[in-house]
Amino acid sequence: MLTVFIVEDEFHAREKLKLQLSQLPNINVVGEAENLTDAIVRINQLAPNLVFLDIELGKHNGFTLFDNLNVNTNIIFTTAYSEYALKAFDNGAIDYLLKPFNLARLTQALSRIADKTEQSKPVKMKIGAKSGNKTTIIDQDDIAFFQTNINMTLAQIADRSYVVDKTLEQLDLELCGRFLRVHRNAIINTDKVDNFVRLSNGNYQIHFIGCDTCVMTSRSGTHKVKQYFNLT
């Protein structure tokens, strides 16, 4: 059962979305709000699996929600404004629905939740690391993070780096569960994180167990880290 919360300031838009969702199986609308202040409070209380979020909410902008959530949830934007799509996906949105959208398009957006859930199942991988003519097989559990450096992908284990054949994009698709993309050039193993240092720009410097090398988060990566580790 997918628990859903709707943030929408137009009554008829809320009612239409609820009617559409009522036609789909395994959907439970647990709440709704017409303003961002109420939405933040109730979403943090209810911790729904999914939030449908409008962008223009009176005096407030829907993107403000990202900085005020203390729970891990998925976001699908529902808006009449196409120009915010790139920003929405940069913030980790699952999908971006342009009003008016039909039931088929809504179903397609919801399928992304199922795909993400399937991908999040832990996958045990062995990684081939090259050094000259020698290839060493390393266990994903030993890797603190992956990072790109001068067109190479490096796997960091303690204070040693290994060159691997895969790109970060490939690894981001294949590695699930404990691995988190926190920057366009970095994927971390959340089990290896030791501590976070909050920087002046609001992003994090991530330090790892038994490793002197750290990783910086991007803006969207900061949001993912806050959600995953329930940071405030």
N, C-alpha and C positions, 0 to 999 in steps of 0.2 A: 504494500500500500504506500503510495506516494503522498506525503502530506504537503499541502500547498498553501501559500499565503499570497494575497493579492494587494498590491499597492497601486491605487488608481484613484484620481480625484474626480473622475466623471462617473456618476451613478450608472448611466446606461452602459458604459464600457465595462464596468465591474459586473453588471448583471449579464451582459452578453458573454463575457469570459466564463462566468460561473455556469451558464447554460451550456456552453461548449464543453466544459470540463465534465459536466454531469453526464454527458453522452459517452464518456470514455471510462474504461474499467480501471479499478484500483487507484482512483484519485479521491483524496479526501481534502476538501478545502477547509482548513482549520481556522482561518481568519482573514480579515480584510481591513484596510485602512485607507482613508482618503487624503491623509497628510503624512509627511515624513516623520514628524515627532512621534505620533502614535505608532507608526510602523516600526520604528527602531525599538521602542519599548516592547511591543508585542512579539516581534520576531525573535528578540533575545530571550523572551519568556518561553515561547512555543517551540523554538528551534525546528522550523519546518525543513523538509528536504529541498523544497523549491520555492523561490519567490518570483512572482511576475511583477516587474517593476516598471512603472511609467517614468519618463524623464522629467517632464514639466509638471511639477506638483505645487502650483501656486507660487509662493515666494521661494520655494526650495527646488533644488535640482536633485534628481534621483541618485546621481553619483555620490552624493554625500552619505548615502546609506553604507557604502563600502567601508568608510572610515569609522563607522559606529556600531558595527556588528561584533558581538562576542561569541557567535556561534558559527559553525561551518555549514553553509548552505549553498545551493546552486541558484544562479540568477538568470532569468530570461527577461530581456527588455521588451516592453510593449509600448510602442510610441508611433507618432505620426511624423517624426523627424528622422530622416535618413542620415543626416550629417554626423550623428553621434556614433555610428556603427563601429568605426575603428577604435574609438575611445572605449566603447563598451567591451569589445573583445580584448583590448589591452588590459582591462580591469578583471578579466577572467570570466566574462559572461558566457553562458552556454549557447545562447542564441539571441537573435535580434529580430523581433517580429514587428513589421510595419503595419499599422492600422490602415484599412480594415484587413484582417486576415481570416481565412476560412478554417474549417475544422481540419482539413487535410494538412494545411501548413502548421497548425498547432500540434497535430499528431507528429509531424516530422520533427518539430522542436523537442517534443517530449522524448522522442526516440534517442536523442542525444544524451539524455540522462541515463537511459538504459545502456547505451554504448559506453559511457563514462564509467558506470558501475561495473560493467564487464571488464573493462581495461584495468580497473583498480584492484582486481584480484591479484594477489602476489604471484609473480612469475620468477622462478629460480633460473638464473642465467649464468652461464660461464662466458667470460669475455676473453677473446684472444688478444694478447698484447705483444707487439713486435719490438725486437731489439736486434737490428742487423738482419741476419738470416735466421735468427732464433725467435720462435713464438712461444710465449708463456701463457698458460691458461690460468686466469685469476677468477676468484669467486666474487660475485657481486656483493656479497655480505661484507667483504673486506674493504670495499671501496668507500672512501669518505665523500668524494664528489667527482663528477666529470666536468671538464672545462675545455673550451677551445683556446688555442694559442698558436698564432701564425699558421692558420689553415690546418692545424692538427687537433685531434681530440685526445685529451689526456685523462687518464684515470688516476686519481690520487689515492695512494695507500700509505698511511702514516706520512713519512717525509719523502716518499719516493713516487715519481710519476711514471706512468706507462703509456705509450702511444697505442691507441686502439683504432681499428679499421672503421668503426661506425661513426656517423655524424651525430651531433646532439639531437637532431630531428628524428633520426632513426631510434636512438636510445629513448627519447621521450615517448615514442609509441610503444616500444617493447618493454621498458621498465615500468613497473606499476607499484602500487601500494606505498612502500616506504620512500620511494624516490620522488623528488619534487623539483620541477623546473622553476628556479628562482630568478633567473636572468636569461637573456637570449644566449649567453655564453656559459651557463652553468646549470647543472643538475646536481642536487645534493641527496645524500643518503640520510634521511631524517633520524635513523637509529644511531648515526655517528656524530650528531650535533652535541657539542659541549655547552656552548653559551652563545648569546646574542649581545651585540653592542649596538645600541640605537644611535644613529648618526644625526647630525644637525639637520639634514634634509629629510629626516623621517624614515629613511631606509635602514636596513640592518647590515652589520658586519657579522658574518657567521663563523664561529670557531668550532673546530672538530676535535674529538678525542684523539690524543696521540699524534696530532698533526699541527705543525707551526703555520701552515698556509691557511688563509681565510678566504671567504667568498663574500662578495657584495650582492645585495638584492637590488633588483629594479623596482619601479613603483608597483607594477603588477605582481612582481615576486614578493614584495613586502606584504601585499594583501593576502597572497597564498600562505605565506609563513604565519601571519596573524591568525588566519582561519585554522590552519592545520594544528598549530600549537596552542590555540586559544589565548593568544597574547592580547593585551589591552593597550 
